[in-house]
Amino acid sequence: MASKNKGTRYERELFHMFWNTNEFSAVRIAGSGSTPLPAPDLVIGGKNRYFAIECKAVKASSKYFKEGEIEELILFANKFGAQPYVAIRFNNKGWFFVKPEDLKKTNKTFCLSYELAKEKGISFEKLIE
């Protein structure tokens, strides 16, 4: 499966997970990352809380993010009044939600490993409680 199709599939999976709670609404921003303006993959609202979420699904044990990608997520979230999160799904391990400040900073990127996601991230259930 092409990487873009895979990413879209997992964005939609998470989109439906929020809607299925009956307490949160979700908007998927199709084409996020293809505009010069900051746009996360999902914007979520419910229970007087708002999230701006960048979604990733990976086979590997780590995912690297360009510095600008994380900066744009934070910029959008701050302007929108939302909490920024990176949602990552490692194969057969479920979703983890990690705050940008908890990502590991490297020279010009940010890194999120499975171990770091387990340590610093929270589950979907914890996020929506």
N, C-alpha and C positions, 0 to 999 in steps of 0.2 A: 504494500500500500504506500502511495506517495506520502511524503512527510506532511505536506499541507493537508491532504485528506485526513490523515491520522490526527493531526492537531485539531482540525474542525470537529472530528468525531468526539474527541475527548472534551472539547469546549462545550459541545452540545450535551454530553453526558453530565457534566457539572451543572450546566444550565437547568436541566431537568431535575437534578437532585435538589436544587434550591426551590424550584416551583413545587415539587412534590412534598415539601414540608408544610404547605398551606399557610406558612407564616412569612415567607420571603417571596419577592418578585425578582426576576432576573431579566437583564437585557444583554444579548450577545451583540458585540460590535463587530460585524463582519468586515473583514479587510483591515482590522487593527494592525498596525505596524506598516501599513502601506500608505499612510498619510503623514505629512510633515508635522502634524499636530499630535500631541500626546493622546493616546486612546488605548485603554486596557482591553483585554479580551471580553471581560464580563463586568457589568455594573449590577450590584445587588442591593436591594433595600428591603427592610422589614424590621419589626420590633424596634422602631426608632433607631436603627443602625444601618449604616451604608458601607459597602465594601467595593473597592476597585481591585479587580483580580487579573493578574497575568497568569495564564494557564500553560502548563507544559506536561507532556507525557513522554517518558523516556524508558529505553531498554537498559541503558548504561547505569552505572551506580552513581554518576554525577552529571550535573548539567551546568554549563557555563553560560552566563548572560553578559551581553555587552553593557558597559557602564551606562550608556545612554538609555538603554531599555529600562533599567531600574530607575534612573533619574526621571524619565518620563512618567513612569507609573506613580512615583511619589508626587510629581508636579500635578498630574491629573487629580489624584486623590485629595491633595491639599486644596486645590481650587474647587473641587466638587463637594468637599466636606465628608469624604469617605476615608475609611481605614484601608491602606494599601496592603495587599497580600500577594505573594507568589504561591499559586496552587500547583503542586507537582504530584504527578502520579507515576510512581515507579511500577514496572510490570509486576502484577500479582501482589502488590503491597498496599494498594488503596491510595487515597488522597491525603496529602499533608499540606497545611497552610502555614506559610512562613512569612514573618514580617521582613521587609527589606533590610532593616538594620541588623537582622540576625544572619544574613548571608555572609559568607566568607569573602573578604575583599582580596583579590589578587592584584597583580600589577595594573592591568587595564580591564579586568573583568570582575564579575562576581561568580562565586561557585556555590552550588548547593548539592551536597552529597546526600546519599540515603542516610548515613549516620547523623549528619547535621539535621536533616529533616526530622528524624526520630527524636533527637535531643531538643531542638528548638521549636519544631513545628507542632501544630495542633491538628486534631482530627476534624472531619466535617461536623460530627456530632458536637464536639466541644465548641466549634466556631458558632454554631447556630443556637446554642443553649442560652 
